[in-house]
């Protein structure tokens, strides 16, 4: 479904990602691990089209999307839940969800998608008229995921969904991720939390200083000594 | 007492249009961070377009709106797309520089076409008066008040309950997140700028009847607009309309109770005072 080929991305001519290749099949849940500054967020933003790559190619469902704008990528179903959630603080929960479904493909199905999201997150139903800025961190994460589902994601890319959440909420959010996976959604999960990701993802990539250091099935990656080394930056 | 009420009426009526002028600037600032120093010259442009249409086709300024609103909206869109967009987000000072340059181009362009002598554009309602007890108000001012508030309410509803309005607010609150949800940020910024200039075409026609115009007046309108926007807290709708009323009132009271020239200074004095004691603007929510 997603093929990243020898991707090089950087800022101001200085590459941050060096020759990263990655694949994700339909219905798969893939983890992307790495320490701070390993290039995880740069990679996910390249997939969203926020940066033009210096070289390499990105293909999605057989289509070359390398030159597509962020908007076009949303319209073909590549949706990101950004790090730090980035909900619109002075818009209500309902308005945040409606905005999530603003792309041309999703717009017509918003009422149906809204029902689905509210069934998934009953807490959001209670907060529907409340400004998103007044929600707790966990509720904002629910909203950020709900907003992405409103966009009718085919590939859902979650950037550090556990960041800053209480253990109870982390468990809840990962339960939701498992459920979305069971419903057939393809998921790219970016995390710092090693054990959590290895437990939920089928395959993992470990990034180290902008390069893929380890890749493979989660239990293989787990036992590879290079994983912990890349992770600890040793 | 009659004088007091008279000034109150006049201040409120004119102030509402100042509020409308400032809403356009506030919207543009909110979505693209551009402070447009040619704002007042676009008002001038709107006024002189009305004059031109009157001279050529004997159109009343209110009728000219059918032509000036679409025309200025398109001009606004083109100016943003081709001049401002390449610079937005890089260098704030360059953007300021650019809009200042644009101001001079507009001002001198108008001077070239229309000449420097003060001109007037007559309207059928120009000399009509409305007498309520001791207070005499001019009908154009009443029209300006009603239209300005109707526009403000219309804009508010548009921002709340349409997809375009929600995308404007989303870009304002977090442009990166808006882009990730498939909002074309540049397009929203361009359309908002076009909308802001289109609003100016309306405000120009509202201010025009009975007001002498000359090409160098733009700066005065820019400054008034900046003051109102700063008072209101840049992106706060209610605050901006309130700021417009305050500036309108202080101008009216200043002209009646002080001398003409001193009266024109009063709004600036009041602005400085308010900024000293409430640097965050008139309303609370802007500091959130």
Interface residues (C-beta under 8 A of the other chain):
Chain A: X48 X50 X69 X70 X71 X74 X75 X79 X80 X82 X86 X87 X88 X89 X90 X91 X95 X98 X99 X100 X102 X103 X107 X133 X147 X151
Chain B: X163 X166 X167 X169 X170 X173 X174 X176 X177 X178 X179 X180 X181 X182 X183 X184 X288
